[in-house]
Amino acid sequence: MSRNGPLAIAFHVLFVTFMLAPLGIVCLVAFTPEGYLSMPTHGFSLRWFRQILEYPEFISAFWVSIWLGALSSTIAVALAIPSALAIARYRFPGREALTTLFMSPLMVPPVVLGIAFLRFFTQIRLAGTFTGLVLSHVIVIIPFALRLILASSYGIDTRIEHAATSLGAGAATVFRRVTVPLILPGVVSGWMLAFINSFDEVTMTVFVASPATVTLPVRMFLYIQDNIDPLIASVSACLIALTAVMLLVLDRVFGLDRLFVGAGKG
């Protein structure tokens, strides 16, 4: 099969269609005028989008998820930057064990993490608080930030930092003016991936959240337990549209290939 032959093109078209079809169906169902989940066969309606404004629990949960994702992702990236630089540059006893420790949340099922966090936060009186929710999310998402920042750290040419030092720059100046710009694609993409995973986390958050700190995915999960109307489809369509707009803006400002692949040789 040639690289750009008809079979290759057909395969990629079918693959992209397979991946995007569920999102397209959800968006179509969101415009149904019916009171149940169905395709809009008798015209399109914004009925269920207006219904979101009449359900303030979704709006408040959305802002909780935004603040939670932004704060936990920022903390995770702040912890991942020095960790990635140390792991990438130095050889020291326990280096592999430290890397495994940071990656260990990926190996533990979310249900187990949720029960463990609930027990731990109950003991230190942080159960049901926003602080406890942030701490639990930081632990869960730090592997995603660390992997991308670590990939950028391995590609740093240390001679550039040595040149800055020889010209009289201090350690803080070298880090701020040289090191951070070199790993910036990994930092930004790591923050984005951490934010997405924090925003999307459901299973573990169910155990840690309280009625005052319910996130949007948890609110959606609780809603579909008792309702089968297309309101969830309309909320999902709004999230899909918001994500698409964010990706478009990032592509115009930074370039998604630079964020997720790296700056390249250019």
Secondary structure, 3 states (H helix, E strand, C coil): CCCCCHHHHHHHHHHHHHHHHHHHHHHHHCCCCCCCCCCCCCCCCCHHHHHHHCCHHHHHHHHHHHHHHHHHHHHHHHHHHHHHHHHHHCCCCCHHHHHHHHHHHHCCCHHHHHHHHHHHHHHCCCCCCHHHHHHHHHHHHHHHHHHHHHHHHHCCCHHHHHHHHHCCCCHHHHHHHHHHHHHHHHHHHHHHHHHHHHHHCCHHHHHHCCCCCCCHHHHHHHHHCCCCCCHHHHHHHHHHHHHHHHHHHHHHHCCHHHHHCCCCCC
